[in-house]
């Protein structure tokens, strides 16, 4: 996760993170990426049931019941362990988490244990009543997925009317003071909507917008051919940079972030080196503290059945199940070669990634994309749009 607006608009400094000792237990949510201890943010897929059928869904969710999902007892036992392990954030995801029975009771339970709670949702079910439940449960942030303007989004999400319902969900949160934001997954079908999406963010006073690069997982595997080519990806990142500078630097508190491609971190640094050279070194240090891709390090996933994964996109490989072992024990067990490799991966990387001079701020980018494309976890990430010259290959 790269904080474009705060890095570009000089709203982050090294002192902001140092003030909290870079301790994940003390850092504000937006500074967690700079923590020193790298405790994992945990994405929990509370259910695979969903009222939409999105083309890119990594969970391959659908509108039906799934057997074997964690019971309330299993869930609270898991939450107790996450709290004891000092996980900084528990993100309630799906499927569609609002369809999970006892969701708000579980969120309150996690909050009472000291966990910061976040919801990732399609937003279509956030009526005023649900928004109030979200507020009463103490949720710190609600991320709502909108993947284009009305016709684009509804086609992508498989249900007519989804765009308006999702937008209304954001509005219902905003009306009662629940921080919410927009999540947009970039692909060939929707990137042309981005200028209008930025206008929408500005008009609706959306407080946070995360632009996700496509990850080839679940139904997203079938969208591999719909990912942007490197030239277009670069143009899109330029657009995000320009729109951020134009709309959100002056007296605007909207956060703009990009997610799931740490080539963005390198590209941001290279741009600043040219355009804000006095700022470039500090930004480089912040990106180094971020550490690049943190799958298996500072991001982890527990799926609806209790299986533990390196991140929410890696459901094809499980390190164990929380019904049998504590998450904290599974996460710190490096007897599994993949877990050990992810925690110390630089010497395992191949191809362009192995010789890139920016490994300390990218960390080899997304391993799950490399595996999906090449069948090799340690191959180069095919979504890197940087040139050989830029990454130090001569």
Kinemage of the C-alpha trace (Angstrom):
@kinemage 1
@onewidth
@group {chain A} dominant
@subgroup {mainchain}
@vectorlist {calphas} color= white
{ca unk a 1} P 0.000 0.000 0.000
{ca unk a 2} L 1.631 3.231 -1.213
{ca unk a 3} L 0.319 6.491 0.224
{ca unk a 4} L 0.525 8.660 -2.898
{ca unk a 5} L -1.252 11.716 -1.493
{ca unk a 6} L 0.678 11.876 1.764
{ca unk a 7} L 4.035 11.256 0.111
{ca unk a 8} L 3.425 13.582 -2.822
{ca unk a 9} L 1.779 16.317 -0.788
{ca unk a 10} L 4.407 16.306 1.980
{ca unk a 11} L 1.979 15.056 4.640
{ca unk a 12} L 4.237 12.179 5.748
{ca unk a 13} L 7.646 12.636 7.335
{ca unk a 14} L 10.043 10.228 8.985
{ca unk a 15} L 9.358 12.019 12.249
{ca unk a 16} L 5.671 10.998 12.102
{ca unk a 17} L 6.609 7.325 12.429
{ca unk a 18} L 9.544 7.862 14.774
{ca unk a 19} L 7.271 9.743 17.183
{ca unk a 20} L 5.567 6.404 17.939
{ca unk a 21} L 8.783 4.406 17.999
{ca unk a 22} L 7.610 2.728 14.780
{ca unk a 23} L 5.635 0.426 17.096
{ca unk a 24} L 2.592 -1.105 15.364
{ca unk a 25} L 0.669 -1.130 18.648
{ca unk a 26} L 0.985 2.661 18.905
{ca unk a 27} L 1.050 3.862 15.296
{ca unk a 28} L -2.053 5.473 13.779
{ca unk a 29} L -3.685 3.352 11.086
{ca unk a 30} L -2.200 5.290 8.168
{ca unk a 31} L 1.338 4.950 9.553
{ca unk a 32} L 1.272 1.194 10.155
{ca unk a 33} L 3.126 0.592 6.902
{ca unk a 34} L 6.210 2.160 8.521
{ca unk a 35} L 6.260 -0.065 11.617
{ca unk a 36} L 9.510 -1.652 12.730
{ca unk a 37} L 8.040 -4.835 14.243
{ca unk a 38} L 5.887 -5.709 11.173
{ca unk a 39} L 3.084 -7.391 13.078
{ca unk a 40} L 0.643 -8.693 10.480
{ca unk a 41} L -2.567 -6.949 9.545
{ca unk a 42} L -4.966 -9.886 9.259
{ca unk a 43} L -7.657 -10.116 6.590
{ca unk a 44} L -10.387 -12.482 7.768
{ca unk a 45} L -12.850 -13.755 5.202
{ca unk a 46} L -15.791 -14.087 7.556
{ca unk a 47} L -17.894 -15.793 4.853
{ca unk a 48} L -17.768 -16.671 1.145
{ca unk a 49} L -21.434 -15.805 0.727
{ca unk a 50} L -21.982 -12.714 -1.420
{ca unk a 51} L -24.869 -10.948 -3.114
{ca unk a 52} L -22.705 -9.965 -6.129
{ca unk a 53} L -20.576 -11.991 -8.532
{ca unk a 54} L -17.513 -9.920 -9.306
{ca unk a 55} L -15.273 -10.976 -12.181
{ca unk a 56} L -12.062 -10.632 -10.176
{ca unk a 57} L -13.148 -12.205 -6.847
{ca unk a 58} L -10.195 -14.055 -5.311
{ca unk a 59} L -12.572 -15.954 -2.998
{ca unk a 60} L -14.813 -17.151 -5.855
{ca unk a 61} L -17.752 -16.084 -3.680
{ca unk a 62} L -21.402 -16.671 -4.548
{ca unk a 63} L -24.874 -16.193 -3.086
{ca unk a 64} L -25.177 -19.464 -1.166
{ca unk a 65} L -24.261 -20.942 2.184
{ca unk a 66} L -20.793 -22.493 2.619
{ca unk a 67} L -20.367 -25.300 5.124
{ca unk a 68} L -17.521 -25.398 7.629
{ca unk a 69} L -17.206 -21.660 8.178
{ca unk a 70} L -15.883 -20.602 11.577
{ca unk a 71} L -18.392 -20.767 14.403
{ca unk a 72} L -18.794 -17.952 16.909
{ca unk a 73} L -16.722 -19.889 19.451
{ca unk a 74} L -13.965 -20.605 16.945
{ca unk a 75} L -14.041 -16.970 15.867
{ca unk a 76} L -13.731 -15.535 19.371
{ca unk a 77} L -10.917 -17.985 20.207
{ca unk a 78} L -9.127 -16.801 17.057
{ca unk a 79} L -9.683 -13.153 18.012
{ca unk a 80} L -8.282 -13.792 21.508
{ca unk a 81} L -5.103 -15.143 19.935
{ca unk a 82} L -4.804 -12.266 17.440
{ca unk a 83} L -5.131 -9.769 20.270
{ca unk a 84} L -2.521 -11.564 22.384
{ca unk a 85} L -0.220 -11.662 19.342
{ca unk a 86} L -0.704 -7.878 19.077
{ca unk a 87} L -2.095 -7.889 15.557
{ca unk a 88} L -2.697 -4.167 14.856
{ca unk a 89} L -5.738 -4.484 12.572
{ca unk a 90} L -8.370 -7.130 11.884
{ca unk a 91} L -10.052 -6.576 8.530
{ca unk a 92} L -13.464 -8.231 8.181
{ca unk a 93} L -13.907 -9.292 4.562
{ca unk a 94} L -15.864 -11.842 2.525
{ca unk a 95} L -17.624 -12.709 0.283
{ca unk a 96} L -19.773 -9.949 1.643
{ca unk a 97} L -19.115 -9.665 5.391
{ca unk a 98} L -22.450 -7.968 6.116
{ca unk a 99} L -24.112 -11.276 5.206
{ca unk a 100} L -22.211 -12.983 8.033
{ca unk a 101} L -24.480 -13.684 10.990
{ca unk a 102} L -23.143 -12.187 14.236
{ca unk a 103} L -20.770 -9.906 12.302
{ca unk a 104} L -21.297 -6.885 14.501
{ca unk a 105} L -21.068 -8.874 17.719
{ca unk a 106} L -17.714 -10.262 16.522
{ca unk a 107} L -16.492 -6.791 15.572
{ca unk a 108} L -17.421 -5.475 19.018
{ca unk a 109} L -15.669 -8.449 20.613
{ca unk a 110} L -12.486 -7.713 18.628
{ca unk a 111} L -12.652 -4.020 19.532
{ca unk a 112} L -13.029 -4.855 23.214
{ca unk a 113} L -9.869 -6.955 22.911
{ca unk a 114} L -7.978 -3.913 21.649
{ca unk a 115} L -7.982 -4.682 17.922
{ca unk a 116} L -8.612 -1.966 15.360
{ca unk a 117} L -11.416 -3.186 13.129
{ca unk a 118} L -11.994 -2.495 9.438
{ca unk a 119} L -14.641 -3.741 7.003
{ca unk a 120} L -14.075 -4.489 3.317
{ca unk a 121} L -17.458 -4.600 1.594
{ca unk a 122} L -19.229 -4.065 -1.712
{ca unk a 123} L -21.321 -1.464 0.131
{ca unk a 124} L -24.624 -2.399 -1.485
{ca unk a 125} L -26.156 -3.505 1.816
{ca unk a 126} L -25.137 -0.463 3.878
{ca unk a 127} L -28.530 1.049 4.576
{ca unk a 128} L -28.808 3.819 7.201
{ca unk a 129} L -29.628 1.108 9.762
{ca unk a 130} L -26.537 -0.958 8.853
{ca unk a 131} L -24.368 2.172 8.862
{ca unk a 132} L -25.499 2.833 12.427
{ca unk a 133} L -24.635 -0.753 13.401
{ca unk a 134} L -21.175 -0.249 11.895
{ca unk a 135} L -20.730 2.900 13.959
{ca unk a 136} L -22.048 1.304 17.142
{ca unk a 137} L -19.650 -1.637 16.672
{ca unk a 138} L -16.691 0.771 16.673
{ca unk a 139} L -15.419 0.081 13.146
{ca unk a 140} L -12.563 2.464 12.310
{ca unk a 141} L -12.899 2.335 8.525
{ca unk a 142} L -15.162 0.909 5.805
{ca unk a 143} L -13.675 0.218 2.366
{ca unk a 144} L -16.332 0.059 -0.380
{ca unk a 145} L -15.525 -1.514 -3.758
{ca unk a 146} L -16.562 0.487 -6.817
{ca unk a 147} L -14.862 -0.507 -10.059
{ca unk a 148} L -15.983 2.109 -12.556
{ca unk a 149} L -18.911 4.329 -13.383
{ca unk a 150} L -22.400 2.841 -13.333
{ca unk a 151} L -22.450 0.666 -16.472
{ca unk a 152} L -18.805 -0.413 -16.090
{ca unk a 153} L -19.140 -1.252 -12.409
{ca unk a 154} L -22.433 -3.124 -12.746
{ca unk a 155} L -21.110 -5.257 -15.606
{ca unk a 156} L -17.926 -5.981 -13.650
{ca unk a 157} L -19.888 -6.879 -10.517
{ca unk a 158} L -22.602 -8.860 -12.262
{ca unk a 159} L -25.637 -7.034 -10.811
{ca unk a 160} L -27.508 -4.039 -12.211
{ca unk a 161} L -27.885 -1.240 -9.683
{ca unk a 162} L -24.754 -2.198 -7.737
{ca unk a 163} L -23.058 1.143 -8.458
{ca unk a 164} L -25.861 3.255 -7.025
{ca unk a 165} L -26.264 0.979 -4.014
{ca unk a 166} L -22.509 1.053 -3.283
{ca unk a 167} L -22.359 4.826 -3.610
{ca unk a 168} L -25.358 5.141 -1.301
{ca unk a 169} L -23.523 2.913 1.176
{ca unk a 170} L -20.610 5.381 1.245
{ca unk a 171} L -23.033 8.278 1.677
{ca unk a 172} L -24.820 6.534 4.550
{ca unk a 173} L -21.499 6.053 6.331
{ca unk a 174} L -20.456 9.646 5.756
{ca unk a 175} L -23.747 11.022 7.068
{ca unk a 176} L -23.147 9.601 10.519
{ca unk a 177} L -19.397 10.116 10.711
{ca unk a 178} L -18.148 6.625 9.849
{ca unk a 179} L -14.919 6.950 7.854
{ca unk a 180} L -15.357 5.217 4.521
{ca unk a 181} L -13.517 5.044 1.230
{ca unk a 182} L -13.541 3.729 -2.291
{ca unk a 183} L -11.637 0.678 -3.546
{ca unk a 184} L -11.035 0.380 -7.307
{ca unk a 185} L -9.373 -2.607 -9.029
{ca unk a 186} L -7.684 -1.423 -12.231
{ca unk a 187} L -8.044 -3.486 -15.426
{ca unk a 188} L -8.530 -3.084 -19.180
{ca unk a 189} L -12.298 -2.783 -18.805
{ca unk a 190} L -12.391 0.165 -16.425
{ca unk a 191} L -9.203 2.239 -16.486
{ca unk a 192} L -10.748 4.757 -18.902
{ca unk a 193} L -13.269 5.626 -16.150
{ca unk a 194} L -10.515 6.831 -13.821
{ca unk a 195} L -10.745 10.587 -14.590
{ca unk a 196} L -14.471 10.501 -13.797
{ca unk a 197} L -13.834 8.374 -10.701
{ca unk a 198} L -11.497 11.087 -9.407
{ca unk a 199} L -14.223 13.661 -10.033
{ca unk a 200} L -16.639 11.437 -8.106
{ca unk a 201} L -14.201 11.166 -5.192
{ca unk a 202} L -13.904 14.944 -5.103
{ca unk a 203} L -17.644 15.624 -5.456
{ca unk a 204} L -18.691 13.053 -2.842
{ca unk a 205} L -15.901 14.108 -0.462
{ca unk a 206} L -14.698 10.518 -0.197
{ca unk a 207} L -12.023 10.432 2.491
{ca unk a 208} L -9.903 7.603 1.106
{ca unk a 209} L -9.442 5.974 -2.293
{ca unk a 210} L -7.340 2.866 -2.880
{ca unk a 211} L -6.457 1.899 -6.446
{ca unk a 212} L -5.669 -1.818 -6.617
{ca unk a 213} L -3.611 -3.461 -9.329
{ca unk a 214} L -5.127 -6.730 -10.524
{ca unk a 215} L -3.957 -9.930 -8.812
{ca unk a 216} L -4.394 -13.233 -10.642
{ca unk a 217} L -6.238 -15.286 -8.040
{ca unk a 218} L -9.619 -16.993 -7.790
{ca unk a 219} L -11.838 -15.662 -10.568
{ca unk a 220} L -9.112 -13.049 -11.089
{ca unk a 221} L -7.034 -15.833 -12.659
{ca unk a 222} L -9.441 -15.788 -15.594
{ca unk a 223} L -8.839 -12.032 -15.928
{ca unk a 224} L -5.085 -12.377 -16.469
{ca unk a 225} L -5.497 -11.323 -20.093
{ca unk a 226} L -7.481 -8.287 -18.945
{ca unk a 227} L -4.617 -6.843 -16.913
{ca unk a 228} L -2.999 -3.682 -18.263
{ca unk a 229} L 0.079 -3.908 -20.447
{ca unk a 230} L 3.155 -2.214 -18.993
{ca unk a 231} L 2.784 0.956 -21.114
{ca unk a 232} L -0.840 1.481 -20.070
{ca unk a 233} L -0.089 0.648 -16.431
{ca unk a 234} L 2.523 3.361 -16.394
{ca unk a 235} L 0.110 5.842 -17.971
{ca unk a 236} L -2.495 4.999 -15.331
{ca unk a 237} L -0.034 5.572 -12.496
{ca unk a 238} L 0.893 8.908 -14.102
{ca unk a 239} L -2.794 9.816 -14.140
{ca unk a 240} L -3.141 8.912 -10.454
{ca unk a 241} L -0.078 11.040 -9.657
{ca unk a 242} L -1.384 14.011 -11.644
{ca unk a 243} L -4.922 13.826 -10.254
{ca unk a 244} L -3.587 13.531 -6.719
{ca unk a 245} L -1.499 16.682 -7.161
{ca unk a 246} L -4.331 18.566 -8.880
{ca unk a 247} L -7.197 17.684 -6.546
{ca unk a 248} L -5.971 16.567 -3.159
{ca unk a 249} L -2.851 18.431 -2.057
{ca unk a 250} L -4.319 21.818 -1.140
{ca unk a 251} L -6.535 21.831 1.959
{ca unk a 252} L -8.018 18.420 1.199
{ca unk a 253} L -7.852 15.472 3.582
{ca unk a 254} L -8.599 12.771 1.018
{ca unk a 255} L -6.019 9.974 0.988
{ca unk a 256} L -5.044 8.457 -2.367
{ca unk a 257} L -3.223 5.126 -2.263
{ca unk a 258} L -2.194 2.422 -4.708
{ca unk a 259} L -2.154 -1.219 -3.683
{ca unk a 260} L -0.708 -4.564 -4.849
{ca unk a 261} L 2.109 -3.349 -7.085
{ca unk a 262} L 5.253 -2.061 -5.411
{ca unk a 263} L 6.677 -0.939 -8.725
{ca unk a 264} L 4.542 2.092 -7.831
{ca unk a 265} L 6.866 2.836 -4.910
{ca unk a 266} L 9.915 2.856 -7.150
{ca unk a 267} L 8.151 4.912 -9.806
{ca unk a 268} L 7.000 7.466 -7.227
{ca unk a 269} L 10.567 7.822 -5.972
{ca unk a 270} L 11.933 8.259 -9.514
{ca unk a 271} L 9.338 10.944 -10.248
{ca unk a 272} L 10.141 12.804 -7.023
{ca unk a 273} L 13.855 12.560 -7.753
{ca unk a 274} L 13.187 14.560 -10.910
{ca unk a 275} L 10.447 16.906 -9.698
{ca unk a 276} L 11.000 17.269 -5.927
{ca unk a 277} L 14.673 16.312 -5.441
{ca unk a 278} L 14.775 17.922 -1.990
{ca unk a 279} L 12.042 15.499 -0.863
{ca unk a 280} L 13.211 12.331 -2.654
{ca unk a 281} L 15.632 11.020 -0.011
{ca unk a 282} L 13.107 11.221 2.836
{ca unk a 283} L 10.436 9.542 0.694
{ca unk a 284} L 12.923 6.791 -0.207
{ca unk a 285} L 13.550 6.150 3.496
{ca unk a 286} L 9.805 5.978 4.191
{ca unk a 287} L 9.357 3.510 1.325
{ca unk a 288} L 12.260 1.470 2.706
{ca unk a 289} L 10.498 1.374 6.081
{ca unk a 290} L 7.354 0.262 4.272
{ca unk a 291} L 9.426 -2.673 2.999
{ca unk a 292} L 7.618 -3.396 -0.239
{ca unk a 293} L 5.489 -6.502 -0.549
{ca unk a 294} L 4.736 -7.898 2.907
{ca unk a 295} L 2.884 -11.135 2.126
{ca unk a 296} L 3.805 -13.577 4.880
{ca unk a 297} L 5.334 -10.740 6.902
{ca unk a 298} L 3.018 -7.826 7.723
{ca unk a 299} L -0.109 -9.019 5.922
{ca unk a 300} L -1.814 -12.354 6.518
{ca unk a 301} L -5.113 -14.017 5.775
{ca unk a 302} L -7.519 -16.360 7.509
{ca unk a 303} L -10.148 -17.684 5.130
{ca unk a 304} L -13.753 -18.543 5.958
{ca unk a 305} L -12.783 -22.109 6.936
{ca unk a 306} L -9.903 -21.047 9.196
{ca unk a 307} L -7.019 -21.746 6.810
{ca unk a 308} L -4.052 -19.400 7.139
{ca unk a 309} L -2.516 -17.901 3.985
{ca unk a 310} L 0.344 -15.531 3.194
{ca unk a 311} L -2.189 -12.981 1.970
{ca unk a 312} L -5.814 -12.950 0.880
{ca unk a 313} L -4.956 -13.882 -2.705
{ca unk a 314} L -3.017 -17.062 -1.885
{ca unk a 315} L -5.825 -19.495 -1.136
{ca unk a 316} L -4.152 -22.290 -3.081
{ca unk a 317} L -1.591 -22.686 -0.273
{ca unk a 318} L -2.333 -23.002 3.436
{ca unk a 319} L 0.154 -22.969 6.315
{ca unk a 320} L -2.346 -24.558 8.703
{ca unk a 321} L -5.791 -24.069 10.205
{ca unk a 322} L -6.697 -22.042 13.287
{ca unk a 323} L -9.123 -24.785 14.381
{ca unk a 324} L -6.027 -26.927 15.011
{ca unk a 325} L -3.248 -24.429 15.836
{ca unk a 326} L -3.175 -20.801 16.897
{ca unk a 327} L -2.610 -18.231 14.163
{ca unk a 328} L 0.333 -16.870 16.162
{ca unk a 329} L 1.991 -20.312 16.174
{ca unk a 330} L 1.357 -20.880 12.473
{ca unk a 331} L 2.610 -17.410 11.520
{ca unk a 332} L 5.908 -17.715 13.375
{ca unk a 333} L 6.636 -21.303 12.260
{ca unk a 334} L 9.307 -21.088 9.566
{ca unk a 335} L 9.623 -24.847 9.137
{ca unk a 336} L 7.368 -24.389 6.121
{ca unk a 337} L 9.695 -23.514 3.190
{ca unk a 338} L 7.277 -20.994 1.683
{ca unk a 339} L 6.773 -19.151 4.974
{ca unk a 340} L 10.520 -19.072 5.544
{ca unk a 341} L 11.101 -17.923 1.971
{ca unk a 342} L 8.554 -15.112 2.117
{ca unk a 343} L 10.041 -13.769 5.331
{ca unk a 344} L 13.529 -13.704 3.767
{ca unk a 345} L 13.032 -13.832 0.017
{ca unk a 346} L 15.559 -11.607 -1.669
{ca unk a 347} L 18.128 -14.349 -2.305
{ca unk a 348} L 15.419 -16.615 -3.777
{ca unk a 349} L 14.163 -14.207 -6.419
{ca unk a 350} L 14.840 -14.867 -10.093
{ca unk a 351} L 14.914 -12.905 -13.335
{ca unk a 352} L 14.660 -9.122 -13.280
{ca unk a 353} L 13.630 -9.117 -9.620
{ca unk a 354} L 16.892 -10.800 -8.573
{ca unk a 355} L 19.035 -7.941 -9.909
{ca unk a 356} L 16.740 -4.971 -9.281
{ca unk a 357} L 18.487 -2.207 -7.339
{ca unk a 358} L 15.236 -1.275 -5.608
{ca unk a 359} L 14.577 -4.562 -3.810
{ca unk a 360} L 14.605 -2.873 -0.403
{ca unk a 361} L 11.532 -0.819 -1.346
{ca unk a 362} L 9.772 -3.426 -3.504
{ca unk a 363} L 10.789 -6.793 -1.993
{ca unk a 364} L 10.100 -8.669 -5.221
{ca unk a 365} L 6.541 -7.398 -5.562
{ca unk a 366} L 3.654 -9.937 -5.749
{ca unk a 367} L 4.779 -13.562 -5.619
{ca unk a 368} L 1.268 -14.859 -6.256
{ca unk a 369} L 1.215 -13.107 -9.648
{ca unk a 370} L 4.553 -14.673 -10.575
{ca unk a 371} L 3.247 -18.103 -9.586
{ca unk a 372} L 0.035 -17.643 -11.577
{ca unk a 373} L 1.878 -16.495 -14.713
{ca unk a 374} L 4.987 -18.680 -14.650
{ca unk a 375} L 4.261 -21.501 -12.194
{ca unk a 376} L 7.231 -20.327 -10.116
{ca unk a 377} L 6.780 -18.454 -6.839
{ca unk a 378} L 10.195 -16.797 -7.166
{ca unk a 379} L 9.993 -15.677 -10.803
{ca unk a 380} L 9.737 -11.991 -11.677
{ca unk a 381} L 6.398 -10.273 -11.148
{ca unk a 382} L 4.885 -9.876 -14.640
{ca unk a 383} L 3.111 -6.661 -13.577
{ca unk a 384} L 6.339 -4.696 -13.068
{ca unk a 385} L 6.213 -1.869 -15.630
{ca unk a 386} L 9.652 -0.388 -14.873
{ca unk a 387} L 12.313 -0.477 -17.575
{ca unk a 388} L 15.581 -2.408 -17.291
{ca unk a 389} L 17.457 0.895 -17.186
{ca unk a 390} L 15.312 2.207 -14.320
{ca unk a 391} L 15.928 -0.848 -12.126
{ca unk a 392} L 19.689 -0.927 -12.830
{ca unk a 393} L 19.976 -3.562 -15.545
{ca unk a 394} L 22.426 -2.303 -18.183
